[in-house]
Amino acid sequence: MRIHSLTAACAAIALTATVTVAASASAQTVKITPLGSHDGEFCPFDRAMIFEDPDGTRILYDAGRTVAGAEDARLGKIDAVLVSHMHGDHVGDRHVSAVNAGECGKPDVTVVDAPNTNSVNIALAKGAVIVTGSEMPSFFAGKLKALGGDPGKSQLVRFGASRSVGGVAITTVPAVHSNGISGAFIDGDLGHMLSAAGLTAYAGPPTGYVLTFSNGLVAYLSGDTGVTAEQETVVGRQYKAKLVVMNIGDTYTTGPTEAAYVINELIKPASVIPSHANEVGTKDGKVIAGTKTETFINAVSVPAHLALSGRTMEFDGAGACTSGC
């Protein structure tokens, strides 16, 4: 009788511990901070975001032109840099001279980062890894080596695979877009010839990312893309993403109504953050009527949270915003 009682007591303690640990993990949040050109607003060049896992791992996504170089005080510690594709407004051909420089509709992006790229400069200064798919890793490895860095910090993750940085599992998923390397990023005669011919070098297909955080949150970062079958089969069904960062800029990527279709019919997440609208989307932190941003927010059937620069949002494992939205 005593043995049975002891066994039952041990089982109860173990169950309680398991439930406590699970509850603690689910209570932790992923922090997301947009790094746009102007504090508290959503401006045309805004793409960059920092994702911070509950374990402290910090990932910078598409630094582009609105991160004011490696010395931008908003960066802090960065463990990994993600680049969806090689276009200048994502990898960073130039960047703002300072946060809030110029106007929201016309930021002062006069600091040139070519041929290195803003992303490489940041990764080198922070000692971060650059995690990309396609043919991009070899390009970034060459840049790091030329600058005296470790080419091994440019790491590949192909479609269907994953790589962990801290508590975050990272994979790439297909995107439908272009992904040429501008001649401005290539030293010597080859770079000059590409620029003169109006051509770019092959960098493989562009990508989106799926991030799985230690609190259970799965987030899809669309990059520049149209509508893809993988948004339903891989992002929605396989990974069951609960948070989506969706590019909505039209012409160069899904427009607001197309992006809303992806959210409502294909992925069906708990929350979405619109990005890459290519417009002045807000004034004094409020959505401007008649914008693509407003059209998208009104069209989606889940909560849409504005990517206001400098405002940190927190999300639980189920994809619900718990703070800052």
HUTANOR-V399206 format. One line per field, one symbol per residue. ss: DSSP state (H for helix, E for strand, L for the rest). psi: psi as a letter, one per 20 degrees, with the letter a starting at -180 (. if undefined). burial: 1 if it has 24 or more other C-alpha atoms within 12 Angstrom, else 0. A space follows every 10 residues. Layout:
ss: ???
psi: ???
burial: ???
//
This chain:
ss: LHHHHHHHHH HHHHHHHHHH HHHHHHHLLE EEEELLLLLL LLLLLLLLEE EELLLLLEEE ELLLLLLLLL LLLLLLLLLE EELLLLLHHH HHLEELLLLL LEELLEELLL EELLLLLHHH HHHHHHLLEE EELLLHHHHH HHHHHHLLLL HHHEEELLEL LLEEELLEEE EEEELLLLLE ELHHHLLHHH HHHHHHHLLL EELLLLEEEE EELLLLLEEE ELLLLLLLLH HHHHHHHHLL LLEEEEELLL LLLLLHHHHH HHHHHHHLLL EEEEELLLLL LEELLEELLL LHHHHHHHHL LLEELLLLLL LEEEELLLLL EEELL
psi: ghggggghgg hggggggghg gghgghiqqp ppopmahppj rorhjohpqp poqhjipppp pmhciiplai joiigbpphq pqohrjqhig hnhrrqhqpj pbrgimqnli opiqjgqhgg gggghikqqo oracjhhhgh ghggghjjao hiioqporpi rqppocjppp rqqqqoarlq oqhhipqahg ggggghikrr qpjrqrrrqp porijipppp ohaprapqhh hgggggggil pippoppjir giaprhhghh ggghhgglah qqoqrlilro hqpkjqppqj rhggggghhq jrppppmppi ppqppahjjp piqj.
burial: 0000000000 0000000000 0000111111 1111111111 1111111111 1111011111 1111111111 0101111111 1111111111 1111111111 0001101110 0111111111 1111111111 1111111111 1111000010 1011111110 0111111111 1111111111 1111110000 0000000001 1011111111 1111111111 1111111101 1101110011 1111111111 0011111111 1111011111 1111111111 1100001000 1111111011 0111111111 1111111111 10000
//
